[in-house]
Amino acid sequence: MADNPRVHPSTEDVEKNAGKYENEKPSSPLVAMSEKYGVYPPSREQMRVQFPKDQVMRTRQIPGYHSRPAKRRNSCCRCLCCTIFFLFVLVAIIVIACGILYLVIQPKIPKYSVDSIRISNFSINADLTTNCRFAVTVTARNPNKEIGIYYLETSYLAVSYSGTEVSTGALPVFYQGHKNTTLLDAALSGTGARLTSAVVSTLKEQQQKGSIPLNLEADVPVKIKLGKLKSMKIKVRVQWDLVVDRLDGKAKVTTEKSKVSVVM
């Protein structure tokens, strides 16, 4: 096959036609084939490179924290802690002081007994209501060496039969010193207490046997004196379970059981 002829421009032709192209305006730049037909290369933001998962290093995400007024919170917490600590120390000091005071003084509950009971009237009306009048002598003993007792007003003394209060009265107001024994006389009276027919029948049987149970109860407000100090008002409650042989002026107490309690 014969070789294709090749045409090479001569230098003379280039120099001869050089003047034609000096005054011509440059043509538009060359356009890539892809841009000509509406196909554009991806931008830098759209270019993504994928790597295998085992070659990707995961970064640790550090949680964000909001800024808070730390000084104000710290001061409030410090103030609260100081208050709690102060209260704890105060309570501890009070408990320790009370314990030492108890060991030094060794306080004892006063003792009360009924020396005598005189019944001037115990009658039952036709409508089963009662008219009663009592005179009671109570012995109060204060066994404490350092404690005095103030017996205050508004004390309450009551005699009951079979759960029905038939007579009321009060104890006198006085001060009882250290290691002291005092006799207290109290008058009680009451009318209009209603009994049932069954209770009246039981009372008659007990009178025949010479064994009538009565209940005597006293609520007395007192204050304790220790040196120059006085306590707040507390209440001493005394309950006696008595048995008398008769219901007249010659009655005698044959059985006595007492119970003393302190109510704050």
DRENDO-1510 file (C-alpha; in Angstrom, 1 decimal, always signed):
<recs>
REC; n; res; u; v; w
REC; 1; MET; +0.0; +0.0; +0.0 .
REC; 2; ALA; +1.3; +3.4; -0.9 .
REC; 3; ASP; +2.1; +5.8; +1.9 .
REC; 4; ASN; -0.4; +8.7; +2.5 .
REC; 5; PRO; +1.1; +11.9; +1.3 .
REC; 6; ARG; +1.8; +14.5; +4.0 .
REC; 7; VAL; +1.6; +18.2; +3.4 .
REC; 8; HIS; +3.9; +20.6; +5.4 .
REC; 9; PRO; +3.3; +24.3; +5.2 .
REC; 10; SER; +6.3; +26.2; +4.1 .
REC; 11; THR; +7.8; +29.1; +6.0 .
REC; 12; GLU; +7.1; +31.5; +3.2 .
REC; 13; ASP; +3.3; +30.9; +3.4 .
REC; 14; VAL; +3.3; +31.5; +7.2 .
REC; 15; GLU; +5.1; +34.8; +6.9 .
REC; 16; LYS; +3.0; +35.8; +3.8 .
REC; 17; ASN; -0.4; +35.3; +5.7 .
REC; 18; ALA; +0.7; +36.6; +9.1 .
REC; 19; GLY; -0.7; +40.0; +8.5 .
REC; 20; LYS; -4.2; +38.6; +7.9 .
REC; 21; TYR; -4.6; +37.4; +11.5 .
REC; 22; GLU; -3.1; +40.3; +13.4 .
REC; 23; ASN; -6.3; +42.4; +13.1 .
REC; 24; GLU; -8.8; +39.6; +13.8 .
REC; 25; LYS; -10.5; +39.4; +17.3 .
REC; 26; PRO; -9.8; +36.3; +19.3 .
REC; 27; SER; -12.5; +33.7; +19.0 .
REC; 28; SER; -14.4; +32.3; +22.0 .
REC; 29; PRO; -12.5; +29.8; +24.1 .
REC; 30; LEU; -12.7; +26.2; +23.4 .
REC; 31; VAL; -15.7; +24.5; +25.2 .
REC; 32; ALA; -15.3; +21.0; +26.5 .
REC; 33; MET; -17.5; +18.4; +24.8 .
REC; 34; SER; -19.3; +17.7; +28.1 .
REC; 35; GLU; -20.2; +21.3; +28.7 .
REC; 36; LYS; -21.4; +21.6; +25.1 .
REC; 37; TYR; -24.0; +18.9; +25.6 .
REC; 38; GLY; -25.1; +19.9; +29.1 .
REC; 39; VAL; -22.8; +17.6; +31.1 .
REC; 40; TYR; -20.8; +19.4; +33.8 .
REC; 41; PRO; -18.1; +18.0; +36.1 .
REC; 42; PRO; -19.0; +17.8; +39.8 .
REC; 43; SER; -18.2; +20.7; +42.0 .
REC; 44; ARG; -15.7; +20.6; +44.9 .
REC; 45; GLU; -18.6; +20.4; +47.5 .
REC; 46; GLN; -20.2; +17.5; +45.6 .
REC; 47; MET; -17.1; +15.4; +45.4 .
REC; 48; ARG; -17.1; +12.7; +48.0 .
REC; 49; VAL; -14.5; +10.1; +48.6 .
REC; 50; GLN; -15.7; +6.8; +50.2 .
REC; 51; PHE; -13.3; +4.8; +52.4 .
REC; 52; PRO; -13.8; +1.3; +53.8 .
REC; 53; LYS; -15.3; +1.3; +57.3 .
REC; 54; ASP; -12.4; -0.4; +58.9 .
REC; 55; GLN; -10.1; +2.4; +57.7 .
REC; 56; VAL; -12.3; +5.2; +59.2 .
REC; 57; MET; -11.2; +6.5; +62.7 .
REC; 58; ARG; -14.2; +7.5; +64.8 .
REC; 59; THR; -14.0; +10.7; +66.8 .
REC; 60; ARG; -15.2; +11.0; +70.4 .
REC; 61; GLN; -18.1; +13.4; +70.8 .
REC; 62; ILE; -17.6; +15.6; +73.8 .
REC; 63; PRO; -21.0; +16.7; +75.3 .
REC; 64; GLY; -21.4; +20.4; +75.5 .
REC; 65; TYR; -22.1; +22.1; +78.9 .
REC; 66; HIS; -24.1; +25.2; +79.5 .
REC; 67; SER; -22.5; +27.8; +81.5 .
REC; 68; ARG; -24.2; +28.4; +84.9 .
REC; 69; PRO; -23.7; +30.8; +87.7 .
REC; 70; ALA; -21.5; +28.6; +89.8 .
REC; 71; LYS; -20.7; +31.2; +92.5 .
REC; 72; ARG; -24.3; +31.7; +93.5 .
REC; 73; ARG; -25.0; +28.0; +93.6 .
REC; 74; ASN; -21.9; +27.3; +95.6 .
REC; 75; SER; -22.7; +30.0; +98.1 .
REC; 76; CYS; -26.3; +28.6; +98.6 .
REC; 77; CYS; -25.0; +25.1; +99.1 .
REC; 78; ARG; -22.4; +26.3; +101.6 .
REC; 79; CYS; -25.0; +28.3; +103.5 .
REC; 80; LEU; -27.3; +25.3; +103.7 .
REC; 81; CYS; -24.6; +22.9; +104.8 .
REC; 82; CYS; -23.5; +25.4; +107.5 .
REC; 83; THR; -27.1; +25.7; +108.8 .
REC; 84; ILE; -27.6; +21.9; +108.9 .
REC; 85; PHE; -24.2; +21.5; +110.7 .
REC; 86; PHE; -25.1; +24.2; +113.2 .
REC; 87; LEU; -28.5; +22.5; +114.0 .
REC; 88; PHE; -26.9; +19.1; +114.4 .
REC; 89; VAL; -24.3; +20.5; +116.8 .
REC; 90; LEU; -27.0; +22.4; +118.8 .
REC; 91; VAL; -29.1; +19.3; +119.1 .
REC; 92; ALA; -26.1; +17.2; +120.1 .
REC; 93; ILE; -25.2; +19.8; +122.8 .
REC; 94; ILE; -28.7; +19.8; +124.2 .
REC; 95; VAL; -28.9; +16.0; +124.3 .
REC; 96; ILE; -25.5; +15.7; +126.0 .
REC; 97; ALA; -26.4; +18.5; +128.5 .
REC; 98; CYS; -29.7; +16.8; +129.3 .
REC; 99; GLY; -28.0; +13.4; +129.8 .
REC; 100; ILE; -25.4; +14.9; +132.2 .
REC; 101; LEU; -28.1; +16.8; +134.1 .
REC; 102; TYR; -30.2; +13.6; +134.4 .
REC; 103; LEU; -27.2; +11.7; +135.7 .
REC; 104; VAL; -26.3; +14.4; +138.3 .
REC; 105; ILE; -29.8; +15.1; +139.5 .
REC; 106; GLN; -31.5; +11.7; +139.0 .
REC; 107; PRO; -35.1; +13.0; +139.0 .
REC; 108; LYS; -37.9; +10.8; +140.4 .
REC; 109; ILE; -41.6; +10.9; +139.8 .
REC; 110; PRO; -43.6; +12.1; +142.8 .
REC; 111; LYS; -45.8; +9.6; +144.6 .
REC; 112; TYR; -49.5; +10.1; +145.5 .
REC; 113; SER; -51.8; +8.1; +147.7 .
REC; 114; VAL; -55.4; +8.4; +149.0 .
REC; 115; ASP; -55.3; +8.6; +152.8 .
REC; 116; SER; -59.0; +8.8; +153.3 .
REC; 117; ILE; -62.3; +9.3; +151.5 .
REC; 118; ARG; -65.4; +10.6; +153.2 .
REC; 119; ILE; -68.8; +10.2; +151.5 .
REC; 120; SER; -71.3; +12.7; +152.8 .
REC; 121; ASN; -73.9; +11.9; +150.2 .
REC; 122; PHE; -74.4; +9.2; +147.6 .
REC; 123; SER; -78.1; +9.1; +146.6 .
REC; 124; ILE; -79.9; +7.9; +143.5 .
REC; 125; ASN; -83.1; +9.6; +142.5 .
REC; 126; ALA; -86.2; +8.0; +141.0 .
REC; 127; ASP; -85.0; +8.9; +137.5 .
REC; 128; LEU; -81.7; +7.1; +138.2 .
REC; 129; THR; -79.7; +10.4; +138.5 .
REC; 130; THR; -77.2; +10.8; +141.3 .
REC; 131; ASN; -76.4; +13.4; +144.0 .
REC; 132; CYS; -72.9; +12.9; +145.4 .
REC; 133; ARG; -70.5; +14.6; +147.7 .
REC; 134; PHE; -67.0; +13.5; +148.6 .
REC; 135; ALA; -64.1; +14.7; +150.7 .
REC; 136; VAL; -60.7; +13.2; +149.8 .
REC; 137; THR; -57.4; +13.5; +151.5 .
REC; 138; VAL; -54.4; +12.9; +149.2 .
REC; 139; THR; -50.8; +12.6; +150.3 .
REC; 140; ALA; -48.2; +14.0; +147.8 .
REC; 141; ARG; -44.6; +13.0; +148.3 .
REC; 142; ASN; -41.7; +14.7; +146.5 .
REC; 143; PRO; -38.6; +12.4; +146.8 .
REC; 144; ASN; -36.2; +14.6; +144.8 .
REC; 145; LYS; -33.3; +16.4; +146.5 .
REC; 146; GLU; -32.8; +19.2; +144.0 .
REC; 147; ILE; -36.3; +19.6; +142.4 .
REC; 148; GLY; -39.3; +21.6; +143.6 .
REC; 149; ILE; -42.8; +21.3; +142.2 .
REC; 150; TYR; -45.3; +24.2; +141.6 .
REC; 151; TYR; -48.9; +22.9; +141.6 .
REC; 152; LEU; -50.8; +25.4; +139.4 .
REC; 153; GLU; -54.4; +26.3; +138.9 .
REC; 154; THR; -57.0; +24.6; +136.7 .
REC; 155; SER; -56.4; +21.2; +138.2 .
REC; 156; TYR; -59.1; +18.6; +137.8 .
REC; 157; LEU; -60.2; +15.9; +140.2 .
REC; 158; ALA; -63.1; +13.4; +139.5 .
REC; 159; VAL; -64.8; +10.4; +141.1 .
REC; 160; SER; -66.4; +7.8; +138.8 .
REC; 161; TYR; -68.4; +4.7; +139.3 .
REC; 162; SER; -68.8; +2.1; +136.6 .
REC; 163; GLY; -67.4; +4.5; +134.0 .
REC; 164; THR; -69.8; +7.3; +134.9 .
REC; 165; GLU; -68.4; +10.5; +136.4 .
REC; 166; VAL; -70.5; +11.3; +139.5 .
REC; 167; SER; -68.5; +14.1; +141.3 .
REC; 168; THR; -65.7; +16.6; +140.4 .
REC; 169; GLY; -63.4; +19.0; +142.2 .
REC; 170; ALA; -59.9; +20.5; +142.2 .
REC; 171; LEU; -56.6; +20.3; +144.2 .
REC; 172; PRO; -55.2; +23.4; +146.0 .
REC; 173; VAL; -52.5; +25.6; +144.5 .
REC; 174; PHE; -49.2; +25.3; +146.4 .
REC; 175; TYR; -45.4; +24.9; +146.1 .
REC; 176; GLN; -43.8; +21.6; +147.3 .
REC; 177; GLY; -40.1; +21.8; +148.2 .
REC; 178; HIS; -37.4; +19.2; +148.1 .
REC; 179; LYS; -37.9; +15.9; +150.0 .
REC; 180; ASN; -41.3; +17.1; +151.1 .
REC; 181; THR; -44.6; +15.3; +152.0 .
REC; 182; THR; -47.8; +17.3; +151.9 .
REC; 183; LEU; -51.4; +16.4; +152.7 .
REC; 184; LEU; -54.0; +17.8; +150.3 .
REC; 185; ASP; -57.7; +18.1; +151.1 .
REC; 186; ALA; -60.1; +18.3; +148.2 .
REC; 187; ALA; -63.9; +18.5; +148.1 .
REC; 188; LEU; -65.9; +17.0; +145.2 .
REC; 189; SER; -69.5; +17.3; +144.4 .
REC; 190; GLY; -71.8; +16.4; +141.5 .
REC; 191; THR; -75.5; +16.1; +140.5 .
REC; 192; GLY; -77.4; +14.8; +137.5 .
REC; 193; ALA; -75.1; +11.9; +136.5 .
REC; 194; ARG; -77.4; +9.2; +135.1 .
REC; 195; LEU; -77.0; +5.5; +135.8 .
REC; 196; THR; -78.7; +2.6; +134.1 .
REC; 197; SER; -81.0; +0.2; +135.9 .
REC; 198; ALA; -78.5; -2.6; +135.5 .
REC; 199; VAL; -75.7; -0.5; +137.1 .
REC; 200; VAL; -78.0; +0.4; +140.0 .
REC; 201; SER; -78.8; -3.3; +140.6 .
REC; 202; THR; -75.1; -4.1; +140.6 .
REC; 203; LEU; -74.4; -1.3; +143.1 .
REC; 204; LYS; -76.9; -2.6; +145.5 .
REC; 205; GLU; -75.3; -6.1; +145.4 .
REC; 206; GLN; -71.9; -4.5; +146.0 .
REC; 207; GLN; -73.1; -2.6; +149.0 .
REC; 208; GLN; -74.4; -5.8; +150.5 .
REC; 209; LYS; -71.0; -7.4; +150.0 .
REC; 210; GLY; -69.2; -4.3; +151.4 .
REC; 211; SER; -67.0; -3.9; +148.3 .
REC; 212; ILE; -67.8; -0.9; +146.1 .
REC; 213; PRO; -65.2; +0.0; +143.3 .
REC; 214; LEU; -64.6; +3.7; +142.7 .
REC; 215; ASN; -62.2; +5.4; +140.3 .
REC; 216; LEU; -60.4; +8.7; +141.3 .
REC; 217; GLU; -58.6; +10.6; +138.6 .
REC; 218; ALA; -56.5; +13.8; +138.9 .
REC; 219; ASP; -55.0; +16.0; +136.1 .
REC; 220; VAL; -52.7; +18.6; +137.7 .
REC; 221; PRO; -50.6; +21.2; +135.7 .
REC; 222; VAL; -47.2; +21.7; +137.4 .
REC; 223; LYS; -43.9; +23.4; +136.8 .
REC; 224; ILE; -40.6; +22.0; +137.9 .
REC; 225; LYS; -38.1; +24.2; +139.7 .
REC; 226; LEU; -34.3; +23.4; +139.5 .
REC; 227; GLY; -32.3; +26.1; +141.3 .
REC; 228; LYS; -33.4; +29.3; +139.8 .
REC; 229; LEU; -34.8; +27.7; +136.6 .
REC; 230; LYS; -38.4; +26.8; +136.0 .
REC; 231; SER; -39.6; +24.4; +133.4 .
REC; 232; MET; -42.5; +24.9; +131.0 .
REC; 233; LYS; -46.0; +23.8; +132.2 .
REC; 234; ILE; -46.5; +20.0; +132.1 .
REC; 235; LYS; -49.4; +17.8; +133.3 .
REC; 236; VAL; -49.2; +15.1; +135.9 .
REC; 237; ARG; -52.0; +12.6; +135.6 .
REC; 238; VAL; -52.8; +10.3; +138.5 .
REC; 239; GLN; -55.3; +7.4; +138.5 .
REC; 240; TRP; -56.5; +5.5; +141.6 .
REC; 241; ASP; -58.5; +2.3; +141.6 .
REC; 242; LEU; -60.2; +2.3; +145.0 .
REC; 243; VAL; -62.5; -0.1; +146.8 .
REC; 244; VAL; -64.5; +1.2; +149.7 .
REC; 245; ASP; -66.6; -0.8; +152.2 .
REC; 246; ARG; -69.7; +1.5; +152.3 .
REC; 247; LEU; -71.1; +4.7; +150.7 .
REC; 248; ASP; -71.5; +7.0; +153.8 .
REC; 249; GLY; -69.4; +9.1; +156.2 .
REC; 250; LYS; -67.8; +6.0; +157.8 .
REC; 251; ALA; -66.5; +4.6; +154.5 .
REC; 252; LYS; -62.9; +3.2; +154.5 .
REC; 253; VAL; -60.6; +2.5; +151.6 .
REC; 254; THR; -59.9; -1.3; +151.6 .
REC; 255; THR; -57.9; -1.5; +148.3 .
REC; 256; GLU; -55.9; +1.1; +146.4 .
REC; 257; LYS; -54.0; +0.9; +143.2 .
REC; 258; SER; -52.4; +4.0; +141.7 .
REC; 259; LYS; -50.8; +4.9; +138.4 .
REC; 260; VAL; -48.9; +8.2; +137.8 .
REC; 261; SER; -48.0; +9.5; +134.3 .
REC; 262; VAL; -46.5; +12.7; +132.9 .
REC; 263; VAL; -48.1; +14.4; +129.9 .
REC; 264; MET; -46.1; +17.0; +128.1 .
</recs>
